[in-house]
Amino acid sequence: MPIAMHEVQLDIVVQLRKPHACGGNAWRVVRLGADIGVRCEQCQHRILMPRSDFERRVTVILARPSLNPGSVPQNQDV
């Protein structure tokens, strides 16, 4: 089952169908746009692939980025 594109965001770690040549199978999303940029978590090799290929190749989301409480802007009433 392909991944829904609304689930894709920067810094998620995904597993693709085939492992990388270095043996790693975890990839971190480092670029979003017409192409998706991913970086191998084991050897740090970066590749770009079209969104359609990315959707087909992803099998599971391994980790999502954690929200840092300090990074969320707070509403201040003045």
C-alpha atoms as one frame of an Amber mdcrd trajectory, in Angstrom:
protein
   0.000   0.000   0.000   1.556   3.325  -1.046   2.192   6.094   1.454  -0.208
   9.043   1.449   1.571  12.241   0.485  -0.019  14.150   3.385   2.061  11.915
   5.689   5.347  12.976   4.095   7.214  15.715   5.913  10.812  16.701   6.487
  12.887  14.497   8.802  10.646  11.429   8.740  12.572   8.168   8.436  11.145
   5.646   5.982  11.993   2.164   4.808  12.125   1.612   1.059  11.431  -1.663
  -0.743  15.048  -2.468  -1.515  18.011  -1.823   0.798  20.763   0.561  -0.267
  24.022  -0.890  -1.600  25.671  -0.164   1.785  23.120  -2.445   3.468  21.075
   0.298   5.131  17.330   0.386   4.669  16.419   3.542   6.630  16.151   6.789
   4.670  15.527  10.299   6.081  13.477  12.785   4.005  15.640  15.887   3.540
  13.864  17.686   0.678  10.253  18.125  -0.386   9.181  19.475  -3.738   8.535
  18.077  -7.183  11.220  15.553  -6.264  11.723  14.007  -2.839  15.249  14.051
  -1.465  16.258  11.231   0.888  19.494  10.445   2.727  20.642   6.959   3.740
  20.906   6.810   7.524  23.870   4.416   7.357  26.223   5.963   4.770  24.664
   9.464   4.380  24.335   9.076   0.566  21.670  11.416  -0.836  19.355  10.743
  -3.768  16.459  12.542  -5.429  13.457  10.681  -6.779  10.162  11.773  -8.305
   7.211  11.822  -5.904   5.507   9.005  -7.803   8.548   6.710  -7.357   8.846
   7.655  -3.696   5.167   6.829  -3.064   5.584   3.386  -4.655   8.892   2.514
  -2.961   8.053   3.407   0.663   6.925   0.409   2.692   6.734   1.844   6.203
   7.405   5.029   8.180  10.013   4.145  10.801  10.157   7.426  12.736   8.486
  10.800  12.728  10.153  14.036  13.835   9.462  15.001  17.415   8.095  18.452
  18.038  10.349  20.515  20.217   8.109  22.509  22.595  10.420  25.500  22.219
  10.034  25.556  18.442   6.253  26.037  18.438   5.347  29.726  18.453   3.068
  30.606  21.323   0.204  33.029  21.030   0.894  36.069  23.175  -1.825  38.583
  23.951  -0.528  42.127  24.148
